[in-house]
Amino acid sequence: MAIVVGNNMGVSNSYQNSTSRAGGYKNVREYSNYLMGKYSCLKPGNNVAVSVTSGLLRKAMSDEKTGQWLERELSKAPDYIKQTQQSLSARGSRLISCSIEFGEEYTTMCVCGVTDTPGTDKDIDKWLERIEENKEKQKKAEKKAAEEKLTEQRMEEYTFKGADLKSVTDSFIKKMSSLSTTMSSITGFDMKA
């Protein structure tokens, strides 16, 4: 005789967040706020800015492919600026300002100010550092959320065997009492004889 006890700890109460995909936003402002929260490069610094035209925002809200392209490009924008800065510095020049604008029809406009003075611009360096710090914070938050979701959906299964119902029941009671401190509740169990 065997009893199989399954414990589904915290049935996932997560839901499909409609704002995580294109077309799930009520207006351009809501979508813009979502992007600004996710991509810190959209917060301008001294001498550096990344922006998205309202026309592209409207298109990205309604077209998933455009939304994916925009998010991919926004995630790369700080790298583009950093690479430009490093390339100019290696040639004895300095990037003193940079502006990237993403527009309709997958267009990107980049305006850079360059001087023949070697080095890097302090303001652009600070902006790039802030972006990197925000990326790390976001990665940690995403990792923590994923770990929490895993613990919410943890499923445990135990098998108890014995010669008769009394010995199986005793094994069950002993195991459940030792687990009571680590499990908040048992949501159900199945018995198979």
Accessible surface in RSA format (square Angstrom, percent):
REM  Atomic radii and reference values for relative SASA: ProtOr
REM  Chains: A
REM  Algorithm: Lee & Richards
REM  Probe-radius: 1.40
REM  Slices: 20
REM RES _ NUM      All-atoms   Total-Side   Main-Chain    Non-polar    All polar
REM                ABS   REL    ABS   REL    ABS   REL    ABS   REL    ABS   REL
RES MET A   1   103.17  53.4  52.35  34.6  50.82 121.0  61.44  52.2  41.73  55.3
RES ALA A   2    28.62  26.3  25.99  40.1   2.63   6.0  25.99  36.6   2.63   7.0
RES ILE A   3    10.65   6.1  10.65   7.9   0.00   0.0  10.65   7.7   0.00   0.0
RES VAL A   4    30.47  20.1  30.37  27.5   0.10   0.2  30.37  26.4   0.10   0.3
RES VAL A   5     1.01   0.7   0.96   0.9   0.04   0.1   0.96   0.8   0.04   0.1
RES GLY A   6    17.40  21.5   0.00   N/A  17.40  21.5  11.54  31.7   5.85  13.1
RES ASN A   7     1.62   1.1   1.62   1.6   0.00   0.0   1.62   3.9   0.00   0.0
RES ASN A   8    54.21  37.4  52.53  50.8   1.68   4.0  12.08  29.1  42.13  40.7
RES MET A   9    27.61  14.3  25.64  17.0   1.96   4.7  27.61  23.5   0.00   0.0
RES GLY A  10    44.04  54.3   0.00   N/A  44.04  54.3  36.73 100.8   7.31  16.4
RES VAL A  11   104.92  69.0  87.62  79.3  17.30  41.7  88.76  77.1  16.16  43.8
RES SER A  12    37.04  31.3  17.48  23.3  19.56  45.1  15.76  33.6  21.28  29.8
RES ASN A  13   127.14  87.7 102.64  99.2  24.51  59.0  39.91  96.1  87.23  84.3
RES SER A  14    67.26  56.8  39.97  53.3  27.29  62.9  34.91  74.3  32.35  45.3
RES TYR A  15   176.30  82.3 150.69  85.7  25.60  66.6 116.49  87.5  59.81  73.7
RES GLN A  16   130.34  72.9 104.02  76.0  26.31  62.6  54.92 116.9  75.42  57.2
RES ASN A  17    70.12  48.4  67.56  65.3   2.56   6.2  15.14  36.4  54.99  53.1
RES SER A  18    51.53  43.5  48.77  65.1   2.77   6.4  25.29  53.8  26.25  36.8
RES THR A  19    42.34  30.1  42.10  42.7   0.24   0.6  29.67  39.9  12.67  19.1
RES SER A  20    68.63  58.0  41.35  55.2  27.28  62.8  36.96  78.7  31.67  44.4
RES ARG A  21   119.48  50.2 111.20  56.7   8.29  19.7  51.69  70.6  67.79  41.1
RES ALA A  22    23.85  21.9   3.74   5.8  20.11  45.8   5.26   7.4  18.59  49.2
RES GLY A  23    47.32  58.4   0.00   N/A  47.32  58.4  18.84  51.7  28.49  63.8
RES GLY A  24    18.34  22.6   0.00   N/A  18.34  22.6   9.14  25.1   9.20  20.6
RES TYR A  25    17.24   8.0   3.02   1.7  14.22  37.0   3.16   2.4  14.08  17.4
RES LYS A  26   182.37  89.0 145.17  89.1  37.20  88.6  98.09  88.3  84.27  89.8
RES ASN A  27    77.30  53.3  72.94  70.5   4.36  10.5  32.36  77.9  44.94  43.4
RES VAL A  28    37.88  24.9  36.11  32.7   1.77   4.3  36.11  31.4   1.77   4.8
RES ARG A  29   183.50  77.0 175.91  89.7   7.59  18.1  58.49  79.9 125.01  75.8
RES GLU A  30    52.60  30.2  47.85  36.2   4.74  11.3  31.92  61.7  20.68  16.9
RES TYR A  31     3.15   1.5   3.15   1.8   0.00   0.0   1.96   1.5   1.19   1.5
RES SER A  32    29.53  25.0  28.59  38.1   0.94   2.2   7.78  16.6  21.75  30.5
RES ASN A  33    89.22  61.5  79.65  77.0   9.57  23.0  25.34  61.0  63.87  61.7
RES TYR A  34    59.80  27.9  47.06  26.8  12.74  33.2  51.00  38.3   8.80  10.8
RES LEU A  35     1.14   0.6   1.14   0.8   0.00   0.0   1.14   0.8   0.00   0.0
RES MET A  36    68.71  35.6  68.68  45.5   0.03   0.1  46.43  39.5  22.28  29.5
RES GLY A  37    62.68  77.3   0.00   N/A  62.68  77.3  33.59  92.2  29.09  65.2
RES LYS A  38    74.96  36.6  64.55  39.6  10.41  24.8  33.23  29.9  41.73  44.5
RES TYR A  39    25.26  11.8  21.82  12.4   3.44   9.0  18.09  13.6   7.17   8.8
RES SER A  40    14.16  12.0   9.61  12.8   4.55  10.5   6.28  13.4   7.88  11.0
RES CYS A  41     2.26   1.7   1.57   1.8   0.69   1.6   0.59   1.5   1.67   1.8
RES LEU A  42    19.14  10.7  10.85   7.8   8.29  20.8  10.85   7.6   8.29  22.3
RES LYS A  43    88.61  43.2  88.49  54.3   0.12   0.3  58.02  52.2  30.59  32.6
RES PRO A  44    89.92  65.5  72.52  66.1  17.40  63.2  72.71  60.0  17.21 107.0
RES GLY A  45    24.29  30.0   0.00   N/A  24.29  30.0  13.58  37.3  10.71  24.0
RES ASN A  46   104.49  72.1  93.64  90.5  10.85  26.1  15.43  37.1  89.06  86.1
RES ASN A  47    64.30  44.3  44.82  43.3  19.48  46.9  11.33  27.3  52.96  51.2
RES VAL A  48     4.76   3.1   0.00   0.0   4.76  11.5   1.14   1.0   3.62   9.8
RES ALA A  49    33.23  30.6  33.13  51.1   0.10   0.2  33.17  46.7   0.07   0.2
RES VAL A  50     4.79   3.1   0.00   0.0   4.79  11.5   0.03   0.0   4.76  12.9
RES SER A  51    46.67  39.4  44.43  59.3   2.24   5.2  38.29  81.5   8.38  11.7
RES VAL A  52    25.00  16.5   4.84   4.4  20.17  48.6   5.21   4.5  19.79  53.7
RES THR A  53    33.12  23.6  25.76  26.1   7.36  17.5  33.12  44.5   0.00   0.0
RES SER A  54    59.59  50.4  53.03  70.8   6.56  15.1  27.43  58.4  32.16  45.1
RES GLY A  55    13.90  17.1   0.00   N/A  13.90  17.1   8.42  23.1   5.48  12.3
RES LEU A  56     0.17   0.1   0.17   0.1   0.00   0.0   0.17   0.1   0.00   0.0
RES LEU A  57    14.49   8.1  14.49  10.4   0.00   0.0  14.49  10.2   0.00   0.0
RES ARG A  58   133.10  55.9 126.68  64.6   6.43  15.3  53.81  73.5  79.30  48.1
RES LYS A  59    65.53  32.0  59.73  36.6   5.80  13.8  48.89  44.0  16.64  17.7
RES ALA A  60     0.00   0.0   0.00   0.0   0.00   0.0   0.00   0.0   0.00   0.0
RES MET A  61    25.39  13.1  25.17  16.7   0.21   0.5  25.26  21.5   0.13   0.2
RES SER A  62    94.86  80.2  58.68  78.3  36.18  83.3  47.30 100.7  47.56  66.6
RES ASP A  63    51.86  36.3  49.81  49.6   2.05   4.8  16.44  38.7  35.42  35.3
RES GLU A  64   104.66  60.1  99.44  75.2   5.22  12.4  29.91  57.8  74.75  61.0
RES LYS A  65   147.20  71.8 142.47  87.4   4.73  11.3  87.06  78.4  60.14  64.1
RES THR A  66     0.74   0.5   0.74   0.7   0.00   0.0   0.74   1.0   0.00   0.0
RES GLY A  67     4.63   5.7   0.00   N/A   4.63   5.7   4.62  12.7   0.02   0.0
RES GLN A  68   103.40  57.8  94.37  69.0   9.03  21.5  36.49  77.7  66.91  50.7
RES TRP A  69    34.70  13.9  34.49  16.7   0.20   0.5  18.59   9.9  16.11  26.1
RES LEU A  70     0.00   0.0   0.00   0.0   0.00   0.0   0.00   0.0   0.00   0.0
RES GLU A  71    35.86  20.6  34.91  26.4   0.95   2.3  13.37  25.9  22.49  18.4
RES ARG A  72   115.89  48.7 108.96  55.5   6.94  16.5  48.80  66.7  67.10  40.7
RES GLU A  73    24.75  14.2  24.75  18.7   0.00   0.0   1.89   3.7  22.86  18.7
RES LEU A  74     0.56   0.3   0.00   0.0   0.56   1.4   0.00   0.0   0.56   1.5
RES SER A  75    46.36  39.2  40.16  53.6   6.20  14.3  30.60  65.2  15.76  22.1
RES LYS A  76    82.70  40.3  82.70  50.7   0.00   0.0  44.57  40.1  38.13  40.6
RES ALA A  77     0.00   0.0   0.00   0.0   0.00   0.0   0.00   0.0   0.00   0.0
RES PRO A  78     7.33   5.3   6.87   6.3   0.46   1.7   7.13   5.9   0.21   1.3
RES ASP A  79    60.21  42.2  59.11  58.8   1.10   2.6  13.69  32.2  46.52  46.4
RES TYR A  80    78.73  36.8  75.83  43.1   2.91   7.6  64.78  48.7  13.96  17.2
RES ILE A  81     0.57   0.3   0.23   0.2   0.34   0.8   0.57   0.4   0.00   0.0
RES LYS A  82    96.61  47.1  96.61  59.3   0.00   0.0  42.69  38.4  53.92  57.4
RES GLN A  83   111.00  62.1 106.71  78.0   4.28  10.2  37.91  80.7  73.08  55.4
RES THR A  84    47.56  33.8  41.80  42.4   5.76  13.7  23.73  31.9  23.83  36.0
RES GLN A  85     7.34   4.1   7.01   5.1   0.33   0.8   0.42   0.9   6.92   5.2
RES GLN A  86   101.25  56.6  94.30  68.9   6.95  16.6  40.35  85.9  60.90  46.2
RES SER A  87    47.71  40.3  39.89  53.2   7.82  18.0  30.80  65.6  16.91  23.7
RES LEU A  88    33.86  18.9  33.86  24.2   0.00   0.0  33.86  23.8   0.00   0.0
RES SER A  89    39.33  33.2  27.43  36.6  11.90  27.4   5.99  12.8  33.34  46.7
RES ALA A  90    91.30  83.9  46.19  71.3  45.11 102.6  59.37  83.6  31.93  84.6
RES ARG A  91   176.94  74.3 142.38  72.6  34.56  82.3  63.54  86.8 113.40  68.7
RES GLY A  92    32.68  40.3   0.00   N/A  32.68  40.3  24.57  67.4   8.11  18.2
RES SER A  93    22.63  19.1  22.63  30.2   0.00   0.0   0.00   0.0  22.63  31.7
RES ARG A  94    63.01  26.5  62.79  32.0   0.22   0.5   0.54   0.7  62.47  37.9
RES LEU A  95     0.19   0.1   0.00   0.0   0.19   0.5   0.00   0.0   0.19   0.5
RES ILE A  96    68.63  39.1  65.77  49.0   2.87   6.9  65.77  47.4   2.87   7.8
RES SER A  97    42.63  36.0  42.63  56.9   0.00   0.0  25.14  53.5  17.49  24.5
RES CYS A  98     4.76   3.6   1.16   1.3   3.60   8.5   1.07   2.7   3.69   4.0
RES SER A  99    45.77  38.7  45.16  60.3   0.62   1.4  23.32  49.7  22.45  31.5
RES ILE A 100     5.45   3.1   5.27   3.9   0.18   0.4   5.27   3.8   0.18   0.5
RES GLU A 101    61.16  35.1  59.84  45.3   1.32   3.2   3.32   6.4  57.84  47.2
RES PHE A 102     0.07   0.0   0.07   0.0   0.00   0.0   0.07   0.0   0.00   0.0
RES GLY A 103     5.93   7.3   0.00   N/A   5.93   7.3   5.38  14.8   0.55   1.2
RES GLU A 104    73.10  42.0  70.22  53.1   2.88   6.9  34.47  66.7  38.64  31.5
RES GLU A 105   122.75  70.5 108.78  82.3  13.97  33.3  49.27  95.3  73.47  60.0
RES TYR A 106    84.33  39.4  64.47  36.7  19.86  51.7  61.13  45.9  23.21  28.6
RES THR A 107    76.16  54.2  71.56  72.5   4.61  11.0  64.39  86.5  11.78  17.8
RES THR A 108    71.13  50.6  37.14  37.7  33.99  81.0  31.47  42.3  39.66  60.0
RES MET A 109   108.19  56.0 103.92  68.8   4.28  10.2  69.29  58.9  38.91  51.5
RES CYS A 110    71.47  54.1  41.34  46.1  30.13  70.8  24.41  61.8  47.06  50.7
RES VAL A 111    86.67  57.0  82.06  74.3   4.62  11.1  85.29  74.1   1.38   3.7
RES CYS A 112    50.19  38.0  20.88  23.3  29.31  68.9  11.94  30.2  38.26  41.2
RES GLY A 113    19.03  23.5   0.00   N/A  19.03  23.5  18.55  50.9   0.48   1.1
RES VAL A 114    73.88  48.6  41.99  38.0  31.89  76.8  41.99  36.5  31.89  86.5
RES THR A 115    35.76  25.4  29.28  29.7   6.48  15.4  17.93  24.1  17.83  27.0
RES ASP A 116   125.05  87.6 106.95 106.4  18.10  42.8  40.81  96.1  84.24  84.0
RES THR A 117    60.01  42.7  56.83  57.6   3.18   7.6  37.90  50.9  22.10  33.4
RES PRO A 118    91.91  67.0  79.89  72.8  12.02  43.7  80.05  66.1  11.86  73.7
RES GLY A 119    31.62  39.0   0.00   N/A  31.62  39.0  29.48  80.9   2.14   4.8
RES THR A 120    56.25  40.0  40.93  41.5  15.32  36.5  25.11  33.7  31.14  47.1
RES ASP A 121    18.16  12.7  17.61  17.5   0.55   1.3   0.55   1.3  17.61  17.6
RES LYS A 122   161.62  78.8 157.10  96.4   4.52  10.8 101.16  91.1  60.46  64.4
RES ASP A 123    44.62  31.3  40.66  40.5   3.96   9.4   2.58   6.1  42.04  41.9
RES ILE A 124     0.00   0.0   0.00   0.0   0.00   0.0   0.00   0.0   0.00   0.0
RES ASP A 125    41.73  29.2  39.63  39.4   2.10   5.0  17.80  41.9  23.93  23.9
RES LYS A 126   134.03  65.4 129.76  79.6   4.27  10.2  79.99  72.0  54.03  57.6
RES TRP A 127     4.31   1.7   0.99   0.5   3.32   7.8   3.83   2.0   0.48   0.8
RES LEU A 128    21.69  12.1  17.15  12.3   4.54  11.4  17.48  12.3   4.21  11.3
RES GLU A 129   106.29  61.0 101.73  77.0   4.56  10.9  39.58  76.6  66.72  54.5
RES ARG A 130    82.08  34.5  80.35  41.0   1.73   4.1  53.37  72.9  28.71  17.4
RES ILE A 131     4.95   2.8   4.95   3.7   0.00   0.0   4.95   3.6   0.00   0.0
RES GLU A 132    86.32  49.6  86.32  65.3   0.00   0.0  43.97  85.0  42.36  34.6
RES GLU A 133   100.66  57.8  96.52  73.0   4.14   9.9  35.08  67.8  65.59  53.5
RES ASN A 134    43.31  29.9  39.53  38.2   3.78   9.1  13.91  33.5  29.40  28.4
RES LYS A 135    57.89  28.2  55.74  34.2   2.15   5.1  41.38  37.2  16.51  17.6
RES GLU A 136    76.62  44.0  76.62  58.0   0.00   0.0  33.19  64.2  43.43  35.5
RES LYS A 137   137.02  66.8 131.16  80.5   5.87  14.0  84.72  76.3  52.31  55.7
RES GLN A 138    60.79  34.0  55.43  40.5   5.36  12.8  27.63  58.8  33.15  25.1
RES LYS A 139   123.56  60.3 118.44  72.7   5.12  12.2  74.71  67.2  48.85  52.0
RES LYS A 140   146.10  71.3 139.30  85.5   6.80  16.2  85.89  77.3  60.21  64.1
RES ALA A 141    61.25  56.3  49.33  76.1  11.92  27.1  56.48  79.5   4.77  12.6
RES GLU A 142    99.70  57.2  91.29  69.1   8.41  20.0  45.10  87.2  54.60  44.6
RES LYS A 143   137.42  67.0 130.72  80.2   6.70  16.0  79.93  71.9  57.49  61.2
RES LYS A 144   129.37  63.1 127.82  78.4   1.55   3.7  72.16  65.0  57.21  60.9
RES ALA A 145    56.76  52.2  49.64  76.6   7.13  16.2  51.99  73.2   4.77  12.6
RES ALA A 146    55.82  51.3  47.41  73.2   8.41  19.1  54.11  76.2   1.71   4.5
RES GLU A 147    87.15  50.0  85.77  64.9   1.38   3.3  35.97  69.6  51.18  41.8
RES GLU A 148    86.69  49.8  85.45  64.7   1.24   3.0  35.14  68.0  51.56  42.1
RES LYS A 149    99.93  48.8  98.12  60.2   1.81   4.3  49.24  44.3  50.69  54.0
RES LEU A 150   129.28  72.0 123.61  88.4   5.66  14.2 123.83  87.0   5.45  14.7
RES THR A 151    82.92  59.0  75.50  76.5   7.42  17.7  63.91  85.8  19.01  28.7
RES GLU A 152    73.28  42.1  67.76  51.3   5.52  13.2  30.76  59.5  42.52  34.7
RES GLN A 153    76.23  42.6  59.33  43.4  16.91  40.3  19.96  42.5  56.27  42.7
RES ARG A 154    91.90  38.6  85.41  43.5   6.49  15.4  45.67  62.4  46.23  28.0
RES MET A 155   121.13  62.7  93.16  61.7  27.97  66.6  81.23  69.1  39.90  52.9
RES GLU A 156    35.48  20.4  31.43  23.8   4.05   9.6  22.22  43.0  13.26  10.8
RES GLU A 157   116.87  67.1  88.54  67.0  28.33  67.5  20.99  40.6  95.88  78.3
RES TYR A 158    43.40  20.3  38.87  22.1   4.54  11.8  35.57  26.7   7.83   9.7
RES THR A 159    75.31  53.6  45.76  46.4  29.55  70.4  27.19  36.5  48.12  72.7
RES PHE A 160    16.87   8.4  13.96   8.6   2.91   7.6  16.87  10.2   0.00   0.0
RES LYS A 161   156.76  76.5 133.49  81.9  23.27  55.4  76.97  69.3  79.78  85.0
RES GLY A 162    24.00  29.6   0.00   N/A  24.00  29.6  15.77  43.3   8.23  18.4
RES ALA A 163   109.82 101.0  63.48  98.0  46.34 105.4  75.53 106.4  34.29  90.8
RES ASP A 164    76.99  53.9  72.47  72.1   4.52  10.7  34.02  80.1  42.97  42.9
RES LEU A 165    98.92  55.1  95.83  68.6   3.08   7.7  95.83  67.3   3.08   8.3
RES LYS A 166   142.66  69.6 134.62  82.6   8.04  19.2 109.86  98.9  32.81  34.9
RES SER A 167    42.84  36.2  36.91  49.3   5.93  13.7  41.07  87.5   1.78   2.5
RES VAL A 168     0.00   0.0   0.00   0.0   0.00   0.0   0.00   0.0   0.00   0.0
RES THR A 169    49.88  35.5  49.53  50.2   0.35   0.8  41.50  55.7   8.37  12.7
RES ASP A 170    68.18  47.8  62.38  62.1   5.81  13.7  28.74  67.6  39.45  39.3
RES SER A 171    43.90  37.1  35.78  47.8   8.12  18.7  16.66  35.5  27.24  38.2
RES PHE A 172    38.80  19.4  38.80  24.0   0.00   0.0  38.80  23.5   0.00   0.0
RES ILE A 173   100.61  57.3  98.36  73.3   2.25   5.4 100.03  72.0   0.58   1.6
RES LYS A 174   159.26  77.7 154.07  94.5   5.19  12.4 101.66  91.5  57.59  61.3
RES LYS A 175    73.51  35.9  70.65  43.3   2.86   6.8  26.02  23.4  47.49  50.6
RES MET A 176    23.69  12.3  19.71  13.0   3.98   9.5  19.88  16.9   3.81   5.1
RES SER A 177    71.50  60.4  53.44  71.3  18.06  41.6  44.57  94.9  26.93  37.7
RES SER A 178    72.07  60.9  46.07  61.5  26.01  59.9  50.60 107.8  21.47  30.1
RES LEU A 179    23.47  13.1  23.47  16.8   0.00   0.0  23.47  16.5   0.00   0.0
RES SER A 180    71.79  60.7  51.10  68.2  20.69  47.7  40.78  86.8  31.01  43.4
RES THR A 181   126.07  89.7  87.68  88.9  38.39  91.5  81.55 109.5  44.52  67.3
RES THR A 182    95.58  68.0  70.21  71.2  25.37  60.5  73.78  99.1  21.80  33.0
RES MET A 183    14.04   7.3   4.65   3.1   9.39  22.4   5.61   4.8   8.43  11.2
RES SER A 184   107.77  91.1  66.10  88.2  41.67  96.0  57.09 121.6  50.68  71.0
RES SER A 185    63.15  53.4  52.41  69.9  10.74  24.7  44.38  94.5  18.77  26.3
RES ILE A 186    69.89  39.8  41.27  30.7  28.61  69.0  41.27  29.7  28.61  77.6
RES THR A 187    82.36  58.6  43.22  43.8  39.14  93.3  44.72  60.1  37.64  56.9
RES GLY A 188    35.09  43.3   0.00   N/A  35.09  43.3  33.71  92.5   1.38   3.1
RES PHE A 189   103.57  51.8  73.22  45.4  30.35  79.0  77.43  46.9  26.14  74.8
RES ASP A 190    98.30  68.9  94.24  93.8   4.06   9.6  18.36  43.2  79.94  79.7
RES MET A 191   121.06  62.7  89.08  59.0  31.98  76.2  70.12  59.6  50.94  67.5
RES LYS A 192   133.07  64.9 125.41  76.9   7.65  18.2  80.86  72.8  52.21  55.6
RES ALA A 193   121.16 111.4  51.67  79.7  69.50 158.1  72.84 102.6  48.32 128.0
END  Absolute sums over single chains surface
CHAIN  1 A    12322.3      10250.3       2072.1       6815.3       5507.0
END  Absolute sums over all chains
TOTAL         12322.3      10250.3       2072.1       6815.3       5507.0
